[in-house]
Amino acid sequence: MADSHTYTPAPAADFVLPFSMPELGVRGRVVCLQSVSARALAAHELPEPAGRALGEALVLTAMLGSSLKLDGRLTLQTKGSGPLDLLAVDYYGRDDERAHAGLRGYARVNERKLAELGGASSTFANLTGEGVLAITIEPRVGDQSYQGIVPLSDRSIAASAEGYFLQSEQLPTAIKLAAAPAYVPGNRQAAWRAGGIMLQAIPEQSRDEDDWNRLAMFLDTVQDIELLDMQLPVEDLLWRLFHEDAVRVHSFELLDFHCGCDAGRIAGVLRAYSDADREGLADEDGLIRARCEFCGAVHAIGAQALVSLA
């Protein structure tokens, strides 16, 4: 099953594990998040349906970003007419400063629209409404940015991504995602877990349609608990699904929570404001405080920080 006798099993969580079935022309990825998803969602007070959507978006973005071996940033964003009118997740590739790839995420909920829906807000279609899924790739150096946009599926964000791959790259893709809150005794705030598995046709490699349909059917049997149970080795799941198809697992990649916000960037934006506008934004102590929507960090910007950029 492993691609080398020196294979190291994947950890319990916060990783991407690539796998492949070369003889069938199919590849895939498994993502499991625990501390990364818990940290990302801890910065937001979201109703459970919106939290689930953000958790799934974190997993999906990790799948996409890691598949590109990206030196830069990949952003997945949904915009819709429903209560969850914006989802944004950033994937940062490894670089000289970061040993592991990083993720951060943000969700914006219109409370009035959510209240109007009541219990109907639990479905993806009602939560997001009509809208689009956008994927933006921004290399750190060199190449220009790329963006692809597809309509949001009324079924799920996974189905939206499947449509993106079929439209932009003509690659059949099947994706299964899950996210759920885990409650610890004595702690009122949930620690979110999220996981997912993706199958995709290997570009420019022949494949049998019946084989693809069979693998997709196997994937559809995966239960949410199998993607969220930290005690279940992911290799066991792949073996259950694809052991008859010579599945090979490759080296895993670790993931961290990472937010690129900093006071210097905020000060740079504030420099474009007039003195009167900045004065209006400042607190009584003269500091302008800006809260990062992704990580919740509050940056206090003083006059000296603005002068130093002049």
Secondary structure, 3 states (H helix, E strand, C coil): CECCCCCCCCCCCCEEEEEEEHHHCEEEEEEEECHHHHHHHHCCCCCHHHHHHHHHHHHHHHHHHHHCCCCEEEEEEEEECCCEEEEEEEEECCCCCCCCEEEEEEEEECHHHHHHHHHHHHCHHHHHCCEEEEEEEEECCCCCCEEEEEECCCCCHHHHHHHHHHHHCCCCEEEEEEEEEECCCCCCCCEEEEEEEEEEECCCCCCCHHHHHHHHHHHHCCCHHHHHCCCCCHHHHHHHHHHHHCCEECCCEEEEECCCCCHHHHHHHHCCCCHHHHHHHCCCCCCEEEECCCCCCEEEECHHHHHHCC
